[in-house]
């Protein structure tokens, strides 16, 4: 099983918001904004394929052109390297996106 | 603009949970459960295409094989015929789904 990161380790490792409960990093969270639903859905579709490939899936809420993503590793009850990997993928994809 | 339904009208018109604030039906909500992420995502993809075609989009949260959907019509500040149409589409699709 992937090792759970400490709060400090998580904060050092990502620009996403670290959700803290007591002294445990329970998850990392970020909001993404797009031009419209098509752009948002295109992004989500690419992430869905990657998530399925990684067997590591986001908790996410979509309202039209807005997307809130929370990542955590259920088995580890916290944040692990897998979350950082998926977060980095999403950040890179968001940076690269074109206006559709 | 589509006419906003009363709480009673909304409750009569759908099996979804009607979210009530004061005497206004603010939205309708339903939880869907699937075998896994692929099945859930397939369902969401079909709904996304329909939503874009209708120009009427759901508020939805997905966690692996679980999906919570809230429908409302922003312009009308409540529930309209458009929400009922999208809800009916989702119910029918969910009934018809195959195990992927």
N, CA and C atoms of all chains as a GROMACS GRO file, in nm:
protein
  600
    1UNK      N    1   0.084  -0.121   0.000
    1UNK     CA    2   0.000   0.000   0.000
    1UNK      C    3   0.087   0.126   0.000
    2UNK      N    4   0.039   0.228  -0.069
    2UNK     CA    5   0.114   0.353  -0.076
    2UNK      C    6   0.121   0.417   0.063
    3UNK      N    7   0.234   0.479   0.092
    3UNK     CA    8   0.257   0.542   0.222
    3UNK      C    9   0.178   0.673   0.234
    4UNK      N   10   0.113   0.692   0.348
    4UNK     CA   11   0.040   0.816   0.371
    4UNK      C   12   0.137   0.929   0.405
    5UNK      N   13   0.116   1.044   0.340
    5UNK     CA   14   0.203   1.158   0.364
    5UNK      C   15   0.159   1.234   0.489
    6UNK      N   16   0.254   1.293   0.557
    6UNK     CA   17   0.222   1.382   0.669
    6UNK      C   18   0.166   1.512   0.612
    7UNK      N   19   0.107   1.593   0.698
    7UNK     CA   20   0.053   1.722   0.654
    7UNK      C   21   0.163   1.807   0.592
    8UNK      N   22   0.279   1.809   0.656
    8UNK     CA   23   0.390   1.890   0.605
    8UNK      C   24   0.438   1.839   0.470
    9UNK      N   25   0.450   1.707   0.461
    9UNK     CA   26   0.494   1.648   0.333
    9UNK      C   27   0.395   1.682   0.222
   10UNK      N   28   0.265   1.672   0.252
   10UNK     CA   29   0.164   1.701   0.150
   10UNK      C   30   0.171   1.848   0.108
   11UNK      N   31   0.186   1.936   0.207
   11UNK     CA   32   0.189   2.080   0.176
   11UNK      C   33   0.313   2.118   0.092
   12UNK      N   34   0.422   2.047   0.120
   12UNK     CA   35   0.545   2.072   0.043
   12UNK      C   36   0.533   2.019  -0.099
   13UNK      N   37   0.454   1.914  -0.116
   13UNK     CA   38   0.456   1.838  -0.241
   13UNK      C   39   0.358   1.889  -0.346
   14UNK      N   40   0.260   1.971  -0.306
   14UNK     CA   41   0.157   2.011  -0.402
   14UNK      C   42   0.112   2.154  -0.377
   15UNK      N   43   0.063   2.218  -0.482
   15UNK     CA   44   0.004   2.352  -0.470
   15UNK      C   45  -0.146   2.342  -0.440
   16UNK      N   46  -0.202   2.222  -0.442
   16UNK     CA   47  -0.343   2.205  -0.409
   16UNK      C   48  -0.366   2.233  -0.261
   17UNK      N   49  -0.488   2.266  -0.225
   17UNK     CA   50  -0.522   2.287  -0.085
   17UNK      C   51  -0.518   2.152  -0.013
   18UNK      N   52  -0.452   2.149   0.101
   18UNK     CA   53  -0.444   2.026   0.180
   18UNK      C   54  -0.553   2.029   0.287
   19UNK      N   55  -0.639   1.929   0.284
   19UNK     CA   56  -0.748   1.921   0.381
   19UNK      C   57  -0.698   1.846   0.504
   20UNK      N   58  -0.697   1.914   0.616
   20UNK     CA   59  -0.637   1.858   0.737
   20UNK      C   60  -0.745   1.824   0.840
   21UNK      N   61  -0.734   1.706   0.898
   21UNK     CA   62  -0.821   1.668   1.011
   21UNK      C   63  -0.729   1.621   1.123
   22UNK      N   64  -0.729   1.697   1.233
   22UNK     CA   65  -0.634   1.667   1.339
   22UNK      C   66  -0.493   1.686   1.284
   23UNK      N   67  -0.409   1.583   1.290
   23UNK     CA   68  -0.274   1.595   1.235
   23UNK      C   69  -0.258   1.510   1.108
   24UNK      N   70  -0.372   1.482   1.044
   24UNK     CA   71  -0.369   1.397   0.925
   24UNK      C   72  -0.413   1.477   0.801
   25UNK      N   73  -0.338   1.463   0.691
   25UNK     CA   74  -0.379   1.518   0.563
   25UNK      C   75  -0.480   1.422   0.503
   26UNK      N   76  -0.607   1.464   0.502
   26UNK     CA   77  -0.713   1.372   0.458
   26UNK      C   78  -0.733   1.373   0.307
   27UNK      N   79  -0.694   1.482   0.244
   27UNK     CA   80  -0.712   1.491   0.100
   27UNK      C   81  -0.653   1.620   0.047
   28UNK      N   82  -0.647   1.632  -0.085
   28UNK     CA   83  -0.606   1.757  -0.148
   28UNK      C   84  -0.717   1.800  -0.243
   29UNK      N   85  -0.735   1.931  -0.256
   29UNK     CA   86  -0.851   1.982  -0.328
   29UNK      C   87  -0.814   2.100  -0.417
   30UNK      N   88  -0.879   2.106  -0.533
   30UNK     CA   89  -0.858   2.220  -0.622
   30UNK      C   90  -0.983   2.247  -0.705
   31UNK      N   91  -1.007   2.374  -0.734
   31UNK     CA   92  -1.117   2.415  -0.821
   31UNK      C   93  -1.062   2.454  -0.957
   32UNK      N   94  -1.127   2.406  -1.061
   32UNK     CA   95  -1.088   2.438  -1.198
   32UNK      C   96  -1.204   2.511  -1.266
   33UNK      N   97  -1.170   2.611  -1.346
   33UNK     CA   98  -1.272   2.689  -1.418
   33UNK      C   99  -1.246   2.680  -1.568
   34UNK      N  100  -1.352   2.663  -1.645
   34UNK     CA  101  -1.340   2.650  -1.791
   34UNK      C  102  -1.433   2.750  -1.859
   35UNK      N  103  -1.417   2.760  -1.991
   35UNK     CA  104  -1.502   2.853  -2.066
   35UNK      C  105  -1.648   2.810  -2.067
   36UNK      N  106  -1.669   2.681  -2.078
   36UNK     CA  107  -1.805   2.630  -2.086
   36UNK      C  108  -1.807   2.482  -2.050
   37UNK      N  109  -1.923   2.420  -2.062
   37UNK     CA  110  -1.938   2.280  -2.025
   37UNK      C  111  -1.855   2.188  -2.114
   38UNK      N  112  -1.850   2.218  -2.243
   38UNK     CA  113  -1.776   2.132  -2.336
   38UNK      C  114  -1.628   2.126  -2.297
   39UNK      N  115  -1.572   2.240  -2.266
   39UNK     CA  116  -1.431   2.246  -2.226
   39UNK      C  117  -1.410   2.171  -2.095
   40UNK      N  118  -1.500   2.190  -2.001
   40UNK     CA  119  -1.489   2.123  -1.871
   40UNK      C  120  -1.503   1.972  -1.889
   41UNK      N  121  -1.601   1.932  -1.968
   41UNK     CA  122  -1.625   1.789  -1.988
   41UNK      C  123  -1.509   1.722  -2.061
   42UNK      N  124  -1.449   1.793  -2.155
   42UNK     CA  125  -1.333   1.739  -2.228
   42UNK      C  126  -1.219   1.711  -2.130
   43UNK      N  127  -1.197   1.806  -2.041
   43UNK     CA  128  -1.095   1.790  -1.937
   43UNK      C  129  -1.128   1.669  -1.849
   44UNK      N  130  -1.251   1.663  -1.804
   44UNK     CA  131  -1.292   1.552  -1.716
   44UNK      C  132  -1.276   1.417  -1.787
   45UNK      N  133  -1.306   1.414  -1.916
   45UNK     CA  134  -1.296   1.288  -1.992
   45UNK      C  135  -1.152   1.238  -1.996
   46UNK      N  136  -1.060   1.330  -2.019
   46UNK     CA  137  -0.919   1.291  -2.022
   46UNK      C  138  -0.874   1.242  -1.884
   47UNK      N  139  -0.921   1.309  -1.782
   47UNK     CA  140  -0.887   1.268  -1.645
   47UNK      C  141  -0.950   1.131  -1.613
   48UNK      N  142  -1.071   1.109  -1.660
   48UNK     CA  143  -1.140   0.982  -1.634
   48UNK      C  144  -1.062   0.864  -1.690
   49UNK      N  145  -1.011   0.882  -1.812
   49UNK     CA  146  -0.933   0.774  -1.874
   49UNK      C  147  -0.805   0.748  -1.796
   50UNK      N  148  -0.739   0.855  -1.754
   50UNK     CA  149  -0.616   0.840  -1.676
   50UNK      C  150  -0.645   0.776  -1.540
   51UNK      N  151  -0.752   0.820  -1.480
   51UNK     CA  152  -0.790   0.768  -1.348
   51UNK      C  153  -0.816   0.617  -1.354
   52UNK      N  154  -0.889   0.577  -1.459
   52UNK     CA  155  -0.920   0.435  -1.474
   52UNK      C  156  -0.791   0.355  -1.497
   53UNK      N  157  -0.702   0.412  -1.575
   53UNK     CA  158  -0.573   0.346  -1.604
   53UNK      C  159  -0.491   0.331  -1.475
   54UNK      N  160  -0.494   0.435  -1.391
   54UNK     CA  161  -0.420   0.433  -1.264
   54UNK      C  162  -0.492   0.350  -1.158
   55UNK      N  163  -0.617   0.319  -1.184
   55UNK     CA  164  -0.707   0.262  -1.083
   55UNK      C  165  -0.708   0.352  -0.958
   56UNK      N  166  -0.717   0.480  -0.984
   56UNK     CA  167  -0.720   0.579  -0.876
   56UNK      C  168  -0.810   0.692  -0.922
   57UNK      N  169  -0.924   0.707  -0.855
   57UNK     CA  170  -1.031   0.791  -0.909
   57UNK      C  171  -1.057   0.914  -0.822
   58UNK      N  172  -1.087   1.024  -0.885
   58UNK     CA  173  -1.114   1.147  -0.810
   58UNK      C  174  -1.255   1.149  -0.751
   59UNK      N  175  -1.273   1.225  -0.645
   59UNK     CA  176  -1.406   1.269  -0.603
   59UNK      C  177  -1.423   1.406  -0.668
   60UNK      N  178  -1.526   1.422  -0.747
   60UNK     CA  179  -1.538   1.550  -0.818
   60UNK      C  180  -1.681   1.593  -0.839
   61UNK      N  181  -1.697   1.726  -0.837
   61UNK     CA  182  -1.828   1.787  -0.855
   61UNK      C  183  -1.821   1.885  -0.972
   62UNK      N  184  -1.911   1.868  -1.065
   62UNK     CA  185  -1.915   1.956  -1.183
   62UNK      C  186  -2.046   2.033  -1.188
   63UNK      N  187  -2.035   2.162  -1.205
   63UNK     CA  188  -2.152   2.247  -1.230
   63UNK      C  189  -2.117   2.332  -1.352
   64UNK      N  190  -2.172   2.295  -1.466
   64UNK     CA  191  -2.148   2.362  -1.595
   64UNK      C  192  -1.998   2.376  -1.626
   65UNK      N  193  -1.940   2.493  -1.603
   65UNK     CA  194  -1.799   2.514  -1.640
   65UNK      C  195  -1.706   2.510  -1.520
   66UNK      N  196  -1.759   2.466  -1.405
   66UNK     CA  197  -1.680   2.460  -1.284
   66UNK      C  198  -1.660   2.317  -1.238
   67UNK      N  199  -1.542   2.289  -1.188
   67UNK     CA  200  -1.509   2.155  -1.142
   67UNK      C  201  -1.432   2.164  -1.012
   68UNK      N  202  -1.481   2.095  -0.910
   68UNK     CA  203  -1.406   2.085  -0.785
   68UNK      C  204  -1.360   1.941  -0.769
   69UNK      N  205  -1.232   1.925  -0.748
   69UNK     CA  206  -1.174   1.791  -0.738
   69UNK      C  207  -1.114   1.770  -0.600
   70UNK      N  208  -1.144   1.657  -0.540
   70UNK     CA  209  -1.079   1.616  -0.416
   70UNK      C  210  -1.011   1.482  -0.441
   71UNK      N  211  -0.886   1.475  -0.402
   71UNK     CA  212  -0.811   1.350  -0.419
   71UNK      C  213  -0.768   1.298  -0.283
   72UNK      N  214  -0.788   1.170  -0.263
   72UNK     CA  215  -0.734   1.104  -0.145
   72UNK      C  216  -0.726   0.955  -0.175
   73UNK      N  217  -0.651   0.885  -0.091
   73UNK     CA  218  -0.632   0.741  -0.111
   73UNK      C  219  -0.707   0.669   0.000
   74UNK      N  220  -0.819   0.609  -0.037
   74UNK     CA  221  -0.908   0.548   0.063
   74UNK      C  222  -0.834   0.447   0.150
   75UNK      N  223  -0.759   0.358   0.085
   75UNK     CA  224  -0.688   0.251   0.158
   75UNK      C  225  -0.595   0.307   0.265
   76UNK      N  226  -0.534   0.420   0.235
   76UNK     CA  227  -0.434   0.478   0.326
   76UNK      C  228  -0.498   0.580   0.420
   77UNK      N  229  -0.625   0.607   0.404
   77UNK     CA  230  -0.695   0.708   0.484
   77UNK      C  231  -0.624   0.843   0.481
   78UNK      N  232  -0.575   0.879   0.363
   78UNK     CA  233  -0.507   1.008   0.353
   78UNK      C  234  -0.452   1.032   0.214
   79UNK      N  235  -0.348   1.110   0.209
   79UNK     CA  236  -0.287   1.150   0.082
   79UNK      C  237  -0.161   1.068   0.057
   80UNK      N  238  -0.149   1.016  -0.063
   80UNK     CA  239  -0.030   0.938  -0.099
   80UNK      C  240   0.026   0.988  -0.232
   81UNK      N  241   0.133   0.925  -0.274
   81UNK     CA  242   0.199   0.957  -0.400
   81UNK      C  243   0.102   0.948  -0.518
   82UNK      N  244   0.007   0.855  -0.511
   82UNK     CA  245  -0.092   0.840  -0.619
   82UNK      C  246  -0.174   0.967  -0.638
   83UNK      N  247  -0.209   1.032  -0.528
   83UNK     CA  248  -0.286   1.157  -0.536
   83UNK      C  249  -0.202   1.267  -0.601
   84UNK      N  250  -0.074   1.271  -0.562
   84UNK     CA  251   0.015   1.372  -0.620
   84UNK      C  252   0.032   1.350  -0.770
   85UNK      N  253   0.040   1.224  -0.810
   85UNK     CA  254   0.054   1.192  -0.952
   85UNK      C  255  -0.069   1.237  -1.032
   86UNK      N  256  -0.186   1.206  -0.980
   86UNK     CA  257  -0.308   1.243  -1.052
   86UNK      C  258  -0.326   1.396  -1.052
   87UNK      N  259  -0.291   1.459  -0.941
   87UNK     CA  260  -0.297   1.606  -0.933
   87UNK      C  261  -0.204   1.669  -1.036
   88UNK      N  262  -0.084   1.615  -1.047
   88UNK     CA  263   0.014   1.670  -1.142
   88UNK      C  264  -0.036   1.653  -1.285
   89UNK      N  265  -0.096   1.538  -1.313
   89UNK     CA  266  -0.153   1.514  -1.446
   89UNK      C  267  -0.260   1.620  -1.478
   90UNK      N  268  -0.347   1.646  -1.380
   90UNK     CA  269  -0.455   1.742  -1.402
   90UNK      C  270  -0.402   1.884  -1.418
   91UNK      N  271  -0.303   1.919  -1.338
   91UNK     CA  272  -0.243   2.053  -1.349
   91UNK      C  273  -0.180   2.074  -1.487
   92UNK      N  274  -0.109   1.971  -1.533
   92UNK     CA  275  -0.041   1.980  -1.662
   92UNK      C  276  -0.144   1.990  -1.775
   93UNK      N  277  -0.247   1.908  -1.766
   93UNK     CA  278  -0.353   1.907  -1.867
   93UNK      C  279  -0.424   2.042  -1.869
   94UNK      N  280  -0.448   2.096  -1.752
   94UNK     CA  281  -0.518   2.226  -1.742
   94UNK      C  282  -0.434   2.337  -1.804
   95UNK      N  283  -0.304   2.331  -1.780
   95UNK     CA  284  -0.211   2.428  -1.837
   95UNK      C  285  -0.211   2.422  -1.990
   96UNK      N  286  -0.217   2.299  -2.041
   96UNK     CA  287  -0.204   2.275  -2.184
   96UNK      C  288  -0.333   2.296  -2.262
   97UNK      N  289  -0.446   2.304  -2.189
   97UNK     CA  290  -0.575   2.298  -2.258
   97UNK      C  291  -0.588   2.412  -2.360
   98UNK      N  292  -0.661   2.381  -2.464
   98UNK     CA  293  -0.692   2.484  -2.562
   98UNK      C  294  -0.838   2.525  -2.540
   99UNK      N  295  -0.873   2.640  -2.587
   99UNK     CA  296  -1.013   2.684  -2.580
   99UNK      C  297  -1.091   2.612  -2.689
  100UNK      N  298  -1.185   2.532  -2.648
  100UNK     CA  299  -1.260   2.451  -2.747
  100UNK      C  300  -1.384   2.528  -2.792
  101UNK      N  301  -3.905   3.205  -2.098
  101UNK     CA  302  -3.839   3.127  -1.992
  101UNK      C  303  -3.934   3.018  -1.941
  102UNK      N  304  -3.880   2.904  -1.908
  102UNK     CA  305  -3.964   2.793  -1.859
  102UNK      C  306  -4.028   2.832  -1.725
  103UNK      N  307  -4.151   2.788  -1.707
  103UNK     CA  308  -4.227   2.821  -1.586
  103UNK      C  309  -4.176   2.739  -1.467
  104UNK      N  310  -4.161   2.806  -1.353
  104UNK     CA  311  -4.118   2.735  -1.233
  104UNK      C  312  -4.234   2.657  -1.174
  105UNK      N  313  -4.208   2.532  -1.138
  105UNK     CA  314  -4.312   2.448  -1.080
  105UNK      C  315  -4.326   2.476  -0.931
  106UNK      N  316  -4.447   2.461  -0.881
  106UNK     CA  317  -4.467   2.469  -0.737
  106UNK      C  318  -4.413   2.341  -0.673
  107UNK      N  319  -4.399   2.342  -0.541
  107UNK     CA  320  -4.350   2.223  -0.470
  107UNK      C  321  -4.441   2.104  -0.500
  108UNK      N  322  -4.572   2.128  -0.493
  108UNK     CA  323  -4.667   2.019  -0.517
  108UNK      C  324  -4.657   1.966  -0.659
  109UNK      N  325  -4.647   2.056  -0.753
  109UNK     CA  326  -4.633   2.016  -0.895
  109UNK      C  327  -4.507   1.933  -0.915
  110UNK      N  328  -4.399   1.978  -0.854
  110UNK     CA  329  -4.273   1.905  -0.869
  110UNK      C  330  -4.284   1.766  -0.807
  111UNK      N  331  -4.343   1.757  -0.689
  111UNK     CA  332  -4.356   1.628  -0.620
  111UNK      C  333  -4.445   1.531  -0.698
  112UNK      N  334  -4.546   1.585  -0.763
  112UNK     CA  335  -4.636   1.502  -0.843
  112UNK      C  336  -4.567   1.454  -0.970
  113UNK      N  337  -4.472   1.535  -1.020
  113UNK     CA  338  -4.419   1.513  -1.156
  113UNK      C  339  -4.298   1.421  -1.160
  114UNK      N  340  -4.233   1.397  -1.046
  114UNK     CA  341  -4.110   1.318  -1.049
  114UNK      C  342  -4.095   1.231  -0.926
  115UNK      N  343  -4.021   1.123  -0.940
  115UNK     CA  344  -3.989   1.037  -0.826
  115UNK      C  345  -3.861   1.084  -0.757
  116UNK      N  346  -3.793   1.182  -0.815
  116UNK     CA  347  -3.672   1.233  -0.754
  116UNK      C  348  -3.707   1.309  -0.625
  117UNK      N  349  -3.611   1.322  -0.537
  117UNK     CA  350  -3.632   1.401  -0.415
  117UNK      C  351  -3.644   1.548  -0.452
  118UNK      N  352  -3.745   1.614  -0.399
  118UNK     CA  353  -3.763   1.757  -0.426
  118UNK      C  354  -3.701   1.836  -0.312
  119UNK      N  355  -3.607   1.922  -0.345
  119UNK     CA  356  -3.540   2.005  -0.245
  119UNK      C  357  -3.621   2.133  -0.226
  120UNK      N  358  -3.672   2.151  -0.107
  120UNK     CA  359  -3.763   2.262  -0.081
  120UNK      C  360  -3.696   2.368   0.007
  121UNK      N  361  -3.709   2.494  -0.032
  121UNK     CA  362  -3.664   2.606   0.052
  121UNK      C  363  -3.782   2.699   0.067
  122UNK      N  364  -3.833   2.712   0.189
  122UNK     CA  365  -3.956   2.790   0.209
  122UNK      C  366  -4.068   2.721   0.134
  123UNK      N  367  -4.133   2.792   0.044
  123UNK     CA  368  -4.240   2.730  -0.035
  123UNK      C  369  -4.199   2.713  -0.181
  124UNK      N  370  -4.066   2.709  -0.203
  124UNK     CA  371  -4.015   2.697  -0.340
  124UNK      C  372  -3.941   2.565  -0.358
  125UNK      N  373  -3.969   2.496  -0.468
  125UNK     CA  374  -3.892   2.378  -0.506
  125UNK      C  375  -3.764   2.426  -0.574
  126UNK      N  376  -3.651   2.411  -0.502
  126UNK     CA  377  -3.524   2.468  -0.552
  126UNK      C  378  -3.453   2.374  -0.649
  127UNK      N  379  -3.483   2.244  -0.638
  127UNK     CA  380  -3.416   2.149  -0.726
  127UNK      C  381  -3.469   2.010  -0.700
  128UNK      N  382  -3.429   1.917  -0.786
  128UNK     CA  383  -3.460   1.775  -0.764
  128UNK      C  384  -3.330   1.698  -0.762
  129UNK      N  385  -3.327   1.592  -0.681
  129UNK     CA  386  -3.199   1.524  -0.656
  129UNK      C  387  -3.219   1.373  -0.655
  130UNK      N  388  -3.118   1.303  -0.708
  130UNK     CA  389  -3.122   1.156  -0.705
  130UNK      C  390  -2.980   1.101  -0.700
  131UNK      N  391  -2.965   0.988  -0.630
  131UNK     CA  392  -2.838   0.917  -0.624
  131UNK      C  393  -2.844   0.794  -0.714
  132UNK      N  394  -2.741   0.774  -0.792
  132UNK     CA  395  -2.732   0.657  -0.879
  132UNK      C  396  -2.610   0.574  -0.838
  133UNK      N  397  -2.626   0.443  -0.841
  133UNK     CA  398  -2.517   0.352  -0.805
  133UNK      C  399  -2.486   0.260  -0.923
  134UNK      N  400  -2.359   0.237  -0.948
  134UNK     CA  401  -2.316   0.154  -1.060
  134UNK      C  402  -2.219   0.046  -1.010
  135UNK      N  403  -2.189  -0.046  -1.099
  135UNK     CA  404  -2.096  -0.153  -1.061
  135UNK      C  405  -1.955  -0.102  -1.037
  136UNK      N  406  -1.914  -0.008  -1.120
  136UNK     CA  407  -1.778   0.045  -1.108
  136UNK      C  408  -1.769   0.180  -1.177
  137UNK      N  409  -1.649   0.235  -1.183
  137UNK     CA  410  -1.630   0.368  -1.241
  137UNK      C  411  -1.663   0.371  -1.389
  138UNK      N  412  -1.624   0.265  -1.461
  138UNK     CA  413  -1.648   0.262  -1.606
  138UNK      C  414  -1.798   0.272  -1.636
  139UNK      N  415  -1.876   0.195  -1.562
  139UNK     CA  416  -2.022   0.198  -1.582
  139UNK      C  417  -2.078   0.335  -1.548
  140UNK      N  418  -2.030   0.392  -1.439
  140UNK     CA  419  -2.077   0.524  -1.396
  140UNK      C  420  -2.038   0.631  -1.499
  141UNK      N  421  -1.915   0.624  -1.545
  141UNK     CA  422  -1.866   0.724  -1.640
  141UNK      C  423  -1.938   0.712  -1.774
  142UNK      N  424  -1.969   0.591  -1.815
  142UNK     CA  425  -2.043   0.570  -1.940
  142UNK      C  426  -2.179   0.638  -1.931
  143UNK      N  427  -2.244   0.619  -1.819
  143UNK     CA  428  -2.373   0.684  -1.795
  143UNK      C  429  -2.358   0.836  -1.798
  144UNK      N  430  -2.260   0.886  -1.728
  144UNK     CA  431  -2.238   1.031  -1.723
  144UNK      C  432  -2.209   1.087  -1.862
  145UNK      N  433  -2.135   1.012  -1.943
  145UNK     CA  434  -2.100   1.060  -2.077
  145UNK      C  435  -2.225   1.074  -2.163
  146UNK      N  436  -2.314   0.978  -2.155
  146UNK     CA  437  -2.439   0.986  -2.231
  146UNK      C  438  -2.522   1.106  -2.184
  147UNK      N  439  -2.524   1.126  -2.055
  147UNK     CA  440  -2.600   1.239  -1.999
  147UNK      C  441  -2.536   1.372  -2.040
  148UNK      N  442  -2.403   1.375  -2.043
  148UNK     CA  443  -2.332   1.498  -2.081
  148UNK      C  444  -2.368   1.540  -2.223
  149UNK      N  445  -2.373   1.444  -2.312
  149UNK     CA  446  -2.408   1.476  -2.451
  149UNK      C  447  -2.552   1.529  -2.460
  150UNK      N  448  -2.642   1.463  -2.389
  150UNK     CA  449  -2.781   1.507  -2.389
  150UNK      C  450  -2.794   1.647  -2.327
  151UNK      N  451  -2.724   1.667  -2.218
  151UNK     CA  452  -2.730   1.795  -2.147
  151UNK      C  453  -2.682   1.909  -2.238
  152UNK      N  454  -2.573   1.882  -2.308
  152UNK     CA  455  -2.520   1.986  -2.398
  152UNK      C  456  -2.618   2.015  -2.510
  153UNK      N  457  -2.682   1.910  -2.560
  153UNK     CA  458  -2.782   1.925  -2.668
  153UNK      C  459  -2.902   2.007  -2.618
  154UNK      N  460  -2.942   1.981  -2.492
  154UNK     CA  461  -3.055   2.053  -2.433
  154UNK      C  462  -3.016   2.192  -2.386
  155UNK      N  463  -2.886   2.217  -2.380
  155UNK     CA  464  -2.833   2.336  -2.315
  155UNK      C  465  -2.889   2.348  -2.173
  156UNK      N  466  -2.888   2.235  -2.106
  156UNK     CA  467  -2.938   2.228  -1.967
  156UNK      C  468  -2.853   2.124  -1.895
  157UNK      N  469  -2.773   2.172  -1.799
  157UNK     CA  470  -2.667   2.088  -1.744
  157UNK      C  471  -2.691   2.052  -1.598
  158UNK      N  472  -2.654   1.933  -1.560
  158UNK     CA  473  -2.672   1.890  -1.421
  158UNK      C  474  -2.563   1.945  -1.329
  159UNK      N  475  -2.596   1.956  -1.202
  159UNK     CA  476  -2.494   1.967  -1.098
  159UNK      C  477  -2.473   1.825  -1.049
  160UNK      N  478  -2.352   1.775  -1.056
  160UNK     CA  479  -2.334   1.634  -1.019
  160UNK      C  480  -2.200   1.608  -0.955
  161UNK      N  481  -2.202   1.511  -0.864
  161UNK     CA  482  -2.083   1.470  -0.790
  161UNK      C  483  -2.063   1.321  -0.811
  162UNK      N  484  -1.943   1.287  -0.852
  162UNK     CA  485  -1.909   1.147  -0.876
  162UNK      C  486  -1.795   1.103  -0.785
  163UNK      N  487  -1.816   0.991  -0.718
  163UNK     CA  488  -1.711   0.926  -0.641
  163UNK      C  489  -1.710   0.778  -0.681
  164UNK      N  490  -1.614   0.743  -0.764
  164UNK     CA  491  -1.599   0.607  -0.818
  164UNK      C  492  -1.728   0.557  -0.884
  165UNK      N  493  -1.806   0.473  -0.816
  165UNK     CA  494  -1.926   0.415  -0.878
  165UNK      C  495  -2.055   0.483  -0.833
  166UNK      N  496  -2.041   0.595  -0.763
  166UNK     CA  497  -2.157   0.666  -0.712
  166UNK      C  498  -2.172   0.801  -0.779
  167UNK      N  499  -2.296   0.838  -0.804
  167UNK     CA  500  -2.324   0.965  -0.869
  167UNK      C  501  -2.443   1.030  -0.802
  168UNK      N  502  -2.425   1.154  -0.757
  168UNK     CA  503  -2.538   1.231  -0.705
  168UNK      C  504  -2.567   1.345  -0.801
  169UNK      N  505  -2.691   1.352  -0.844
  169UNK     CA  506  -2.730   1.452  -0.943
  169UNK      C  507  -2.832   1.548  -0.882
  170UNK      N  508  -2.811   1.677  -0.903
  170UNK     CA  509  -2.910   1.778  -0.867
  170UNK      C  510  -2.946   1.855  -0.994
  171UNK      N  511  -3.074   1.868  -1.016
  171UNK     CA  512  -3.120   1.943  -1.134
  171UNK      C  513  -3.201   2.063  -1.089
  172UNK      N  514  -3.173   2.174  -1.150
  172UNK     CA  515  -3.255   2.293  -1.130
  172UNK      C  516  -3.233   2.386  -1.248
  173UNK      N  517  -3.322   2.482  -1.262
  173UNK     CA  518  -3.314   2.577  -1.373
  173UNK      C  519  -3.275   2.712  -1.316
  174UNK      N  520  -3.148   2.750  -1.339
  174UNK     CA  521  -3.093   2.870  -1.276
  174UNK      C  522  -3.179   2.994  -1.307
  175UNK      N  523  -3.214   3.010  -1.434
  175UNK     CA  524  -3.290   3.129  -1.476
  175UNK      C  525  -3.422   3.142  -1.400
  176UNK      N  526  -3.483   3.026  -1.373
  176UNK     CA  527  -3.616   3.027  -1.310
  176UNK      C  528  -3.605   3.017  -1.157
  177UNK      N  529  -3.483   3.004  -1.106
  177UNK     CA  530  -3.460   2.987  -0.962
  177UNK      C  531  -3.543   2.872  -0.905
  178UNK      N  532  -3.553   2.765  -0.980
  178UNK     CA  533  -3.630   2.652  -0.929
  178UNK      C  534  -3.634   2.538  -1.029
  179UNK      N  535  -3.739   2.460  -1.020
  179UNK     CA  536  -3.756   2.341  -1.104
  179UNK      C  537  -3.852   2.372  -1.218
  180UNK      N  538  -3.813   2.333  -1.338
  180UNK     CA  539  -3.900   2.354  -1.455
  180UNK      C  540  -3.912   2.223  -1.534
  181UNK      N  541  -3.987   2.231  -1.641
  181UNK     CA  542  -4.008   2.117  -1.731
  181UNK      C  543  -3.874   2.062  -1.783
  182UNK      N  544  -3.778   2.150  -1.803
  182UNK     CA  545  -3.645   2.107  -1.851
  182UNK      C  546  -3.580   2.008  -1.755
  183UNK      N  547  -3.594   2.034  -1.625
  183UNK     CA  548  -3.538   1.944  -1.524
  183UNK      C  549  -3.607   1.808  -1.529
  184UNK      N  550  -3.739   1.812  -1.546
  184UNK     CA  551  -3.814   1.687  -1.553
  184UNK      C  552  -3.773   1.606  -1.676
  185UNK      N  553  -3.749   1.675  -1.786
  185UNK     CA  554  -3.708   1.607  -1.909
  185UNK      C  555  -3.572   1.540  -1.891
  186UNK      N  556  -3.477   1.612  -1.833
  186UNK     CA  557  -3.343   1.554  -1.815
  186UNK      C  558  -3.348   1.441  -1.712
  187UNK      N  559  -3.429   1.458  -1.609
  187UNK     CA  560  -3.446   1.351  -1.508
  187UNK      C  561  -3.504   1.226  -1.572
  188UNK      N  562  -3.604   1.244  -1.657
  188UNK     CA  563  -3.667   1.129  -1.723
  188UNK      C  564  -3.568   1.058  -1.814
  189UNK      N  565  -3.486   1.136  -1.884
  189UNK     CA  566  -3.383   1.077  -1.969
  189UNK      C  567  -3.287   0.992  -1.886
  190UNK      N  568  -3.245   1.045  -1.772
  190UNK     CA  569  -3.149   0.973  -1.686
  190UNK      C  570  -3.213   0.847  -1.628
  191UNK      N  571  -3.338   0.857  -1.585
  191UNK     CA  572  -3.406   0.739  -1.529
  191UNK      C  573  -3.418   0.628  -1.633
  192UNK      N  574  -3.453   0.668  -1.755
  192UNK     CA  575  -3.470   0.570  -1.862
  192UNK      C  576  -3.336   0.505  -1.896
  193UNK      N  577  -3.235   0.587  -1.906
  193UNK     CA  578  -3.100   0.537  -1.937
  193UNK      C  579  -3.051   0.443  -1.826
  194UNK      N  580  -3.078   0.479  -1.704
  194UNK     CA  581  -3.033   0.397  -1.591
  194UNK      C  582  -3.105   0.261  -1.592
  195UNK      N  583  -3.233   0.264  -1.626
  195UNK     CA  584  -3.310   0.139  -1.637
  195UNK      C  585  -3.254   0.048  -1.745
  196UNK      N  586  -3.213   0.110  -1.855
  196UNK     CA  587  -3.170   0.035  -1.973
  196UNK      C  588  -3.026  -0.011  -1.967
  197UNK      N  589  -2.949   0.042  -1.873
  197UNK     CA  590  -2.806   0.021  -1.877
  197UNK      C  591  -2.771  -0.128  -1.870
  198UNK      N  592  -2.662  -0.161  -1.933
  198UNK     CA  593  -2.611  -0.298  -1.924
  198UNK      C  594  -2.490  -0.295  -1.832
  199UNK      N  595  -2.456  -0.408  -1.779
  199UNK     CA  596  -2.335  -0.417  -1.697
  199UNK      C  597  -2.215  -0.423  -1.790
  200UNK      N  598  -2.132  -0.324  -1.780
  200UNK     CA  599  -2.017  -0.315  -1.872
  200UNK      C  600  -1.898  -0.385  -1.809
   0.00000   0.00000   0.00000
